[in-house]
Amino acid sequence: MATRLNPYLRFDGTARQAMEFYQSIFGGELKMNTFGEFGMQDSPQADQIMHAQLETDAGYTLMASDTPPGMPYNPGDTITISLSGDEEVLKEYFAKLADGGKIGTPLEKQMWGDEYGDLTDKFGVSWMVNLGGLG
């Protein structure tokens, strides 16, 4: 069995909206389960997401959950997601991720020869996009 590395994102009650947003950009199959489905039917978090997984046709996997009570939530300071490759579709992803968010570095040619940009999306998640091969 092969291993893989994929980001796991935590949200403060917006995991469902965030994962549906990412699915609208990347496509793929989204599966979500609530805390209520796993024995917490009477809790205030019953309708929040305990685990979500988005598997895309491009081979990306994003996982997420809403932060359970008692766990700290500090958006944007613990993870950055990097997308890289030669695909022109990455420009479209960048533009869609920027909608409602904040661009830090516009997607443009950099001193190393690639196009690069970074942003924080409307859910506080940081993204880097690099078009072209490094080196």
Secondary structure, DSSP 4 states (H G I P E B T S, - for coil): -------EEEESS-HHHHHHHHHHHH-SEEEEEETGGGT-TTSTTTTSEEEEEEE-TTS-EEEEEEPPTTS---TTSS-EEEEEES-THHHHHHHHHHTTSEEEEEEEE-TTSSEEEEEE-TTS-EEEEEES---
